[in-house]
């Protein structure tokens, strides 16, 4: 092609891509608007049909509010003569059994075993009506240790939750806490608090509702980590300073580090664009800055946690290597192949990948937030930075400079539990005592 001429093919390609993008934007906006409108119309018609069938012209304000969100609708209950049990509200779908949901089931099972009661899983949502025993086996819990059954209450309009007056209900999600607190029950329920859930939302009705879940006074709290309890102790919702808590256990397979001297250094990025508190864009910008420093020349960047991660290229020329949402076995088997982990978390909880990588001997960079200023009591390999690209990039470069001796020394500092039975037993014992 002669100098000064235009590459017609490239120009046409660019024009086609721009036109396609514009069309997609228009279609997307229209679809979103249509979807929102249809959703409103559907809800409105549903209300009118429901109340017309009852001979009413319109719902009460409370009935309208109950119909606005499937999550916050009241749970229908009926008395049962079965043995008093531990009833846990959760999801049995195997695709949802990770992190917080797995921890919820572990806590409920530990309490059931401590109190000598059967365990009933009330399925509140999910695509399938999964088998409770199969789910618990997948978690490594022995169904023989406690009798486990389930009941399906995914349809709040028709499904009914059988409850004995002496049942102890265990919840973790704020909407389940709200639903149980609205019931006319004398028994306190157990509220497993695993994060500060109001920050999952912008300033909104849901932010307010999540805060309200802490104000009923009808529950006994238990915190997932001392860090979270420390944060709630600064709030005025209830007295958190003496509440039950446990530190999460990290049970890793015995897989040695596989790094060889001639291999490129590898960074793992816990990437979840759809979860605001995981700061995907901030983390991506931090990585791009860090790769511009000589200490991180030639590093590979891998990510997992979501299928929504876009394809991008960093300033060192390498593309982000995307692993999607990894199966648990593949994820744990890969931990020892990395040289560093970036796991942002703008919340009081340390987050599980931070603890898991540190347990595997891999230095971790994560974010400070309010009372979460130092995590060395978990591991000397955890470094915190301000939630800005510049601060996180600085921490990553510091980690890249670590010698093998410094890493080994830091890995010996702190304490992360290695067995769920051991870390949950004291908490379950204290919880059972409070519930008597």
C-alpha positions, -999 to +999 in steps of 0.1 A: +000+000+000+014+034-009+022+060+017-007+083+024-033+059+011-061+045+032-065+009+040-101+005+027-106-029+044-096-016+078-118+014+074-148-007+064-141-031+093-140-002+118-172+013+103-190-021+106-178-026+142-189+010+152-223+005+135-227-029+152-218-013+186-243+015+180-271-010+170-263-032+200-265-001+223-299+009+209-312-026+211-299-031+246-314+001+259-347-006+242-347-042+256-338-030+291-366-004+290-390-029+276-380-055+302-384-030+330-418-019+317-430-055+311-418-064+346-439-036+360-469-045+339-466-082+349-464-072+386-493-049+382-515-074+364-505-101+389-517-078+418-550-070+400-557-107+392-548-119+427-571-093+444-599-094+418-602-131+425-607-123+462-633-096+453-610-067+463-603-037+441-566-033+452-541-046+477-532-029+510-499-011+511-483-040+530-496-065+505-482-044+477-448-042+494-448-080+499-454-085+462-426-061+451-398-086+458-398-123+458-370-123+483-388-103+510-422-120+507-435-135+540-428-172+545-460-192+551-457-216+581-477-244+597-473-261+630-457-296+630-455-323+656-421-336+645-390-335+667-376-300+674-349-294+648-324-269+635-340-253+604-315-236+580-327-214+551-304-218+521-298-230+486-290-267+478-280-261+441-245-275+437-236-244+416-243-222+446-225-243+472-194-223+478-181-196+502-208-182+523-235-208+515-212-237+524-202-220+556-239-215+565-245-252+562-214-261+582-225-238+610-260-252+610-247-288+610-223-280+639-251-265+659-274-295+652-247-319+663-239-299+694-276-298+704-284-334+693-311-323+669-320-332+633-312-306+606-338-294+581-327-274+550-355-251+538-347-243+502-355-206+496-343-204+460-324-222+433-331-239+400-335-274+413-349-292+443-315-308+452-310-337+476-298-324+510-276-355+518-258-353+484-251-316+489-237-322+524-215-351+511-201-327+485-191-304+513-173-332+531-200-333+558-210-368+569-248-371+568-246-398+595-233-373+620-266-355+619-299-364+603-304-341+573-337-336+554-351-307+532-383-289+524-389-268+493-402-232+500-390-216+468-425-206+459-435-181+486-471-180+473-479-217+477-451-234+496-454-238+534-426-242+560-434-267+588-421-254+621-421-268+656-425-241+683-391-251+696-373-252+662-342-230+660-340-213+626-306-204+612-303-177+584-275-158+568-290-135+541-306-103+553-339-109+536-343-143+554-335-125+587-363-100+579-388-127+570-381-147+602-382-116+624-417-108+611-430-142+623-448-144+656-423-167+673-411-168+708-379-186+699-349-165+689-333-174+655-296-176+647-283-149+624-250-159+608-235-126+597-209-131+570-205-095+557-219-061+561-247-065+536-261-030+533-230-021+513-241-046+486-264-019+474-263+018+466-283+042+487-317+026+483-346+007+498-326-024+499-298-007+518-323+004+544-339-031+545-305-048+550-298-024+579-332-031+594-324-068+595-299-060+624-324-042+645-352-067+653-336-079+686-351-114+679-318-132+670-286-145+684-257-133+662-227-153+652-199-138+631-178-152+603-144-139+614-132-118+643-127-090+618-164-088+611-173-088+647-148-060+653-165-039+626-200-045+640-188-036+675-184+000+662-221+001+652-252+006+673-274-022+659-268-046+689-241-055+713-216-073+691-185-072+714-192-105+732-210-123+703-201-157+690-176-158+662-153-183+644-124-181+620-129-199+586-109-230+581-089-235+550-087-272+542-063-275+513-052-307+495-015-315+499-003-300+466+033-288+465+042-256+447+051-263+411+070-232+401+102-238+382+131-213+378+125-210+341+087-205+343+072-170+341+060-155+373+022-157+376-003-134+393-038-145+402-066-119+401-098-127+419-121-111+393-158-107+397-171-077+376-207-083+388-198-080+425-192-043+433-173-048+465-146-069+447-135-037+429-128-053+395-120-021+376-097-009+404-079-042+405-075-042+367-061-007+367-037-017+396-024-047+377-018-025+346+002+000+367+022-028+384+032-045+351+048-012+340+074-016+368+107-035+362+100-059+391+070-073+373+083-074+337+072-106+320+046-116+345+015-136+334-019-125+348-046-151+354-080-146+367-110-166+379-143-160+398-167-151+370-175-158+334-181-121+327-145-110+326-137-091+294-107-099+271-080-073+278-043-067+270-019-052+296+009-028+290+035-056+291+019-071+260+003-101+276-034-108+276-054-115+307-057-153+309-093-160+319-104-192+337-140-183+343-157-198+373-135-227+382-146-259+398-135-261+434-111-290+428-094-272+399-091-239+419-076-255+450-052-276+428-039-244+411-032-223+442+005-234+445+013-225+409+010-188+415+035-163+428+010-136+440-027-131+444-046-098+441-080-102+459-097-068+465-125-066+490-141-033+500-158-048+530-149-058+566-146-095+558-111-106+547-127-128+519-119-165+514-094-163+484-072-141+506-071-168+533-068-197+508-039-183+489-020-173+521-025-208+534-010-221+502+021-200+508+013-174+482+015-137+491-018-118+488-026-081+482-060-070+494-077-038+504-081-019+537-116-009+547-126+009+579-117-014+608-099-039+585-064-024+587-042-054+594-046-091+587-012-104+598-029-124+626-041-146+598-009-147+579+023-126+574+018-131+536-013-108+535-005-072+525-032-045+527-034-013+506-057+016+502-085+008+476-068+028+448-050+015+417-018+033+428-017+019+463-025-017+453+001-015+425+027-004+450+018-034+473+021-058+443+056-045+434+066-048+471+055-085+470+074-090+437+106-079+455+102-105+483+130-130+485+122-167+490+135-165+526+112-135+534+082-154+519+090-185+540+094-164+571+061-146+566+043-178+558+051-190+594+035-159+609-002-158+619-027-186+622-054-198+598-075-228+610-070-259+590-101-279+601-137-268+602-146-292+630-120-276+653-128-240+646-166-244+647-169-266+678-162-238+704-185-214+685-213-240+683-209-248+720-213-212+730-242-207+706-260-237+720-256-224+755-270-190+746-300-207+729-310-229+759 
